[in-house]
Amino acid sequence: MSALRSGGCLCGAVRYEIRGEPLTSGLCHCADCRKESGSLFSAYAIWPRAALTYAGTVSVFAGRSFCPHCGGRLFCLTDEKAELRLGSLDGPPVGIEPAQEVWIIRRERWLHPVAGAAQFPRDPV
């Protein structure tokens, strides 16, 4: 049986469901993720694009989808992949631990590497 998780934006205008387990997951410390999240990194997981269904209207800036009403960050979509912001899930991301950390050259010195996660100075190749 395939896992089913749901999520959405802060105001509820956009809702989604994602099926199955992610291909990978991680933390990104790049400047763009810092800006879009308002935090020092973003937590994400990537699924095949076909695993995601959503309802509602999203706006897109630089490939990043968000709710045009509340501004809640949701996902980045390509034809092949759906990269979800884990904070947009309805519940905690149970069973999804960071497999990688990217852009660690920008990680704050006082943030420790995630134990067991692959470490990449920039985007993995």
Contacts in CASP RR format, 6 or more apart in sequence:
PFRMAT RR
TARGET T0000
AUTHOR 0000-0000-0000
METHOD contacts of the structure
MODEL  1
MSALRSGGCLCGAVRYEIRGEPLTSGLCHCADCRKESGSLFSAYAIWPRA
ALTYAGTVSVFAGRSFCPHCGGRLFCLTDEKAELRLGSLDGPPVGIEPAQ
EVWIIRRERWLHPVAGAAQFPRDPV
2 19 0 8 1.000
2 20 0 8 1.000
3 19 0 8 1.000
3 20 0 8 1.000
3 21 0 8 1.000
4 17 0 8 1.000
4 18 0 8 1.000
4 19 0 8 1.000
4 20 0 8 1.000
5 17 0 8 1.000
5 18 0 8 1.000
5 89 0 8 1.000
5 90 0 8 1.000
5 91 0 8 1.000
5 93 0 8 1.000
6 15 0 8 1.000
6 16 0 8 1.000
6 17 0 8 1.000
6 18 0 8 1.000
6 89 0 8 1.000
6 90 0 8 1.000
7 15 0 8 1.000
7 16 0 8 1.000
7 17 0 8 1.000
7 88 0 8 1.000
7 89 0 8 1.000
7 90 0 8 1.000
7 91 0 8 1.000
8 14 0 8 1.000
8 15 0 8 1.000
8 16 0 8 1.000
8 67 0 8 1.000
8 74 0 8 1.000
8 88 0 8 1.000
8 89 0 8 1.000
8 90 0 8 1.000
9 66 0 8 1.000
9 67 0 8 1.000
9 69 0 8 1.000
9 70 0 8 1.000
9 71 0 8 1.000
9 72 0 8 1.000
9 74 0 8 1.000
9 88 0 8 1.000
10 67 0 8 1.000
10 70 0 8 1.000
10 71 0 8 1.000
10 72 0 8 1.000
11 67 0 8 1.000
11 69 0 8 1.000
11 70 0 8 1.000
12 67 0 8 1.000
12 70 0 8 1.000
13 56 0 8 1.000
13 57 0 8 1.000
13 67 0 8 1.000
13 69 0 8 1.000
13 70 0 8 1.000
14 54 0 8 1.000
14 55 0 8 1.000
14 56 0 8 1.000
14 57 0 8 1.000
14 58 0 8 1.000
14 67 0 8 1.000
14 74 0 8 1.000
15 54 0 8 1.000
15 55 0 8 1.000
15 56 0 8 1.000
16 52 0 8 1.000
16 53 0 8 1.000
16 54 0 8 1.000
16 55 0 8 1.000
16 74 0 8 1.000
16 75 0 8 1.000
16 84 0 8 1.000
16 88 0 8 1.000
17 52 0 8 1.000
17 53 0 8 1.000
17 54 0 8 1.000
18 47 0 8 1.000
18 51 0 8 1.000
18 52 0 8 1.000
18 82 0 8 1.000
18 84 0 8 1.000
19 47 0 8 1.000
19 51 0 8 1.000
20 47 0 8 1.000
20 51 0 8 1.000
22 45 0 8 1.000
22 46 0 8 1.000
22 47 0 8 1.000
22 96 0 8 1.000
23 46 0 8 1.000
23 47 0 8 1.000
23 48 0 8 1.000
23 81 0 8 1.000
24 45 0 8 1.000
24 46 0 8 1.000
24 99 0 8 1.000
24 100 0 8 1.000
25 43 0 8 1.000
25 44 0 8 1.000
25 45 0 8 1.000
25 46 0 8 1.000
25 86 0 8 1.000
25 93 0 8 1.000
25 96 0 8 1.000
25 97 0 8 1.000
25 98 0 8 1.000
25 99 0 8 1.000
25 100 0 8 1.000
26 43 0 8 1.000
26 44 0 8 1.000
26 45 0 8 1.000
26 98 0 8 1.000
26 99 0 8 1.000
26 100 0 8 1.000
26 101 0 8 1.000
26 102 0 8 1.000
26 114 0 8 1.000
26 117 0 8 1.000
27 41 0 8 1.000
27 42 0 8 1.000
27 43 0 8 1.000
27 44 0 8 1.000
27 98 0 8 1.000
27 100 0 8 1.000
27 101 0 8 1.000
27 102 0 8 1.000
27 114 0 8 1.000
27 117 0 8 1.000
28 41 0 8 1.000
28 42 0 8 1.000
28 44 0 8 1.000
28 101 0 8 1.000
28 102 0 8 1.000
28 103 0 8 1.000
29 40 0 8 1.000
29 41 0 8 1.000
29 101 0 8 1.000
29 102 0 8 1.000
29 103 0 8 1.000
29 104 0 8 1.000
29 105 0 8 1.000
29 106 0 8 1.000
29 107 0 8 1.000
29 108 0 8 1.000
30 102 0 8 1.000
30 103 0 8 1.000
30 106 0 8 1.000
30 123 0 8 1.000
31 106 0 8 1.000
32 62 0 8 1.000
33 41 0 8 1.000
33 42 0 8 1.000
33 103 0 8 1.000
34 40 0 8 1.000
34 41 0 8 1.000
34 42 0 8 1.000
34 106 0 8 1.000
36 42 0 8 1.000
36 64 0 8 1.000
36 73 0 8 1.000
37 73 0 8 1.000
37 85 0 8 1.000
40 107 0 8 1.000
40 108 0 8 1.000
40 111 0 8 1.000
41 107 0 8 1.000
41 111 0 8 1.000
42 73 0 8 1.000
42 85 0 8 1.000
43 85 0 8 1.000
43 86 0 8 1.000
43 87 0 8 1.000
43 93 0 8 1.000
43 98 0 8 1.000
44 83 0 8 1.000
44 84 0 8 1.000
44 85 0 8 1.000
44 86 0 8 1.000
45 83 0 8 1.000
45 84 0 8 1.000
45 86 0 8 1.000
45 93 0 8 1.000
45 96 0 8 1.000
46 81 0 8 1.000
46 82 0 8 1.000
46 83 0 8 1.000
46 84 0 8 1.000
47 81 0 8 1.000
47 82 0 8 1.000
47 84 0 8 1.000
48 80 0 8 1.000
48 81 0 8 1.000
48 82 0 8 1.000
49 77 0 8 1.000
49 78 0 8 1.000
49 79 0 8 1.000
49 80 0 8 1.000
49 81 0 8 1.000
49 82 0 8 1.000
51 82 0 8 1.000
52 75 0 8 1.000
52 77 0 8 1.000
52 82 0 8 1.000
52 84 0 8 1.000
54 74 0 8 1.000
54 75 0 8 1.000
57 68 0 8 1.000
58 65 0 8 1.000
58 66 0 8 1.000
58 67 0 8 1.000
58 68 0 8 1.000
58 74 0 8 1.000
59 65 0 8 1.000
59 66 0 8 1.000
59 67 0 8 1.000
59 68 0 8 1.000
60 66 0 8 1.000
63 76 0 8 1.000
63 77 0 8 1.000
64 73 0 8 1.000
64 76 0 8 1.000
65 73 0 8 1.000
65 74 0 8 1.000
65 75 0 8 1.000
65 76 0 8 1.000
65 77 0 8 1.000
66 72 0 8 1.000
66 73 0 8 1.000
66 74 0 8 1.000
67 74 0 8 1.000
72 88 0 8 1.000
73 85 0 8 1.000
73 88 0 8 1.000
74 84 0 8 1.000
74 85 0 8 1.000
74 88 0 8 1.000
75 82 0 8 1.000
75 83 0 8 1.000
75 84 0 8 1.000
75 85 0 8 1.000
75 88 0 8 1.000
76 82 0 8 1.000
76 83 0 8 1.000
77 83 0 8 1.000
86 93 0 8 1.000
86 96 0 8 1.000
87 93 0 8 1.000
97 114 0 8 1.000
97 117 0 8 1.000
98 114 0 8 1.000
98 117 0 8 1.000
99 117 0 8 1.000
99 118 0 8 1.000
100 117 0 8 1.000
100 118 0 8 1.000
100 119 0 8 1.000
100 120 0 8 1.000
100 124 0 8 1.000
101 107 0 8 1.000
101 113 0 8 1.000
101 114 0 8 1.000
101 117 0 8 1.000
101 118 0 8 1.000
101 119 0 8 1.000
101 120 0 8 1.000
102 120 0 8 1.000
102 122 0 8 1.000
102 123 0 8 1.000
102 124 0 8 1.000
103 120 0 8 1.000
103 121 0 8 1.000
103 122 0 8 1.000
103 123 0 8 1.000
104 113 0 8 1.000
104 119 0 8 1.000
104 120 0 8 1.000
104 121 0 8 1.000
105 121 0 8 1.000
105 122 0 8 1.000
107 113 0 8 1.000
113 119 0 8 1.000
118 124 0 8 1.000
END
